Amino acid sequence: MGVVALLVLAVGLARGWTSLVPVAIVLACGSYGAELALDGRALDTAAPLLAVAALVTAELAYWSLAERDRVTSEPGEQWRHAAFVAVLGLGALLLGLLLLALADTVRARSLSLDVAGAIAAVGAFVVIIARVGPRDPGAGSDTR
């Protein structure tokens, strides 16, 4: 699934199809989730790193697609955007580590609670990915 996710992302970037970015991210994270489900580990400490990687990948993919339409940019705009991506990734890492520490302290050992938590995590992830997309109304609006 990881190779398929990479191919979907590559096709989306090559063709300029913004709608394939979240598909690629969901495929990549879905393969990780399937591995965790099959492995049966209770708590994976690498999960915050995967979340940061997915978030930064989505942001960089949307940024590269938005740059296709830009004719000129303000001086320093690329540095500000790069700083935004770095702060976004750092914030996601800190939030992920905080949630991981919270999950480690509160272990309910209930399947229904695990399912509800997984659904909430996927929902939060989808909302974050949707918010990370192009903020410029003209950027990618015809292909999204």
C-alpha positions in Angstrom: 0.0 0.0 0.0 2.9 2.3 0.6 4.1 2.0 -2.9 0.6 2.6 -4.2 0.4 5.7 -2.0 3.7 7.0 -3.4 2.5 6.4 -7.0 -0.8 8.1 -6.3 1.0 11.1 -4.9 3.4 11.2 -7.8 0.6 11.1 -10.4 -1.3 13.8 -8.5 1.8 16.1 -8.4 2.6 15.4 -12.1 -0.9 16.0 -13.3 -1.7 18.8 -10.9 -4.6 16.9 -9.3 -5.0 18.2 -5.7 -7.7 15.6 -5.0 -5.1 12.8 -5.1 -3.0 14.3 -2.2 -5.4 13.2 0.6 -5.9 9.8 -1.2 -2.2 9.2 -1.1 -1.9 10.2 2.6 -4.8 8.0 3.6 -3.4 5.1 1.7 0.0 5.5 3.4 -1.5 6.0 6.9 -3.9 3.2 6.3 -1.1 0.8 5.5 0.5 1.8 8.8 -2.8 1.3 10.7 -3.2 -2.1 9.1 0.3 -3.1 10.2 -0.5 -1.9 13.8 -3.7 -3.9 13.8 -2.1 -7.0 12.6 0.9 -6.6 14.9 -1.3 -6.2 17.9 1.0 -3.7 19.8 -0.9 -1.7 22.4 0.9 1.5 21.9 3.3 2.6 19.1 5.7 5.4 20.0 6.4 6.1 16.4 2.8 7.3 15.7 3.5 11.0 16.3 6.4 10.8 13.8 4.1 9.3 11.2 1.5 12.0 11.8 4.1 14.7 11.3 5.4 13.0 8.2 1.9 12.8 6.7 1.1 16.4 7.6 4.3 17.8 6.3 4.0 15.7 3.1 0.5 17.0 2.5 1.5 20.6 3.1 4.5 20.3 0.8 2.4 18.6 -1.9 -0.2 21.3 -1.8 2.5 24.0 -1.8 4.1 22.5 -4.8 0.8 22.4 -6.6 0.0 26.0 -5.7 3.4 27.2 -6.9 2.4 26.1 -10.5 -0.1 28.9 -10.7 1.9 31.7 -9.2 3.5 34.2 -11.6 5.4 36.3 -9.0 5.7 36.1 -5.3 6.5 38.6 -2.6 10.1 38.7 -1.4 10.6 36.2 1.4 7.2 34.5 0.9 8.9 31.1 0.3 10.9 31.5 3.6 7.8 32.4 5.5 5.9 29.4 4.1 8.9 27.1 4.9 8.9 28.4 8.5 5.1 27.8 8.6 5.6 24.2 7.5 8.4 23.7 10.1 6.2 25.2 12.9 3.2 23.1 11.8 5.3 20.0 11.9 6.8 20.8 15.3 3.3 21.6 16.7 2.0 18.3 15.3 4.9 16.4 16.9 4.3 18.1 20.3 0.6 17.4 20.2 1.2 13.8 19.1 3.6 13.2 21.9 1.2 14.8 24.4 -1.6 12.6 23.2 0.7 9.5 23.3 1.6 10.3 26.9 -2.1 10.7 27.7 -3.0 7.5 26.0 -0.3 5.7 27.9 -1.7 6.9 31.3 -5.4 6.1 30.4 -5.7 2.5 29.3 -9.3 1.5 29.1 -8.8 -1.9 27.4 -12.1 -1.7 25.7 -12.7 -2.6 22.1 -15.5 -0.1 21.7 -13.4 2.7 23.2 -10.5 1.7 20.9 -12.8 1.9 17.9 -14.3 5.2 19.0 -10.7 6.6 19.4 -9.6 5.4 16.0 -12.7 7.0 14.4 -12.0 10.2 16.2 -8.3 10.2 15.2 -9.1 9.5 11.5 -11.8 12.3 11.6 -9.3 14.7 13.2 -6.7 13.8 10.6 -9.1 14.3 7.7 -10.0 17.8 9.1 -6.4 18.7 9.5 -5.5 17.6 6.0 -8.5 19.5 4.6 -7.3 22.6 6.4 -3.7 22.3 5.2 -4.8 22.4 1.6 -4.5 25.5 -0.6 -5.6 28.6 1.3 -5.5 30.8 -1.8 -9.0 30.7 -3.3 -7.5 30.6 -6.8 -4.9 27.9 -6.1 -6.1 24.6 -7.4 -9.8 25.5 -7.1 -10.5 24.1 -10.6 -9.0 20.6 -9.8 -10.0 20.2 -6.2 
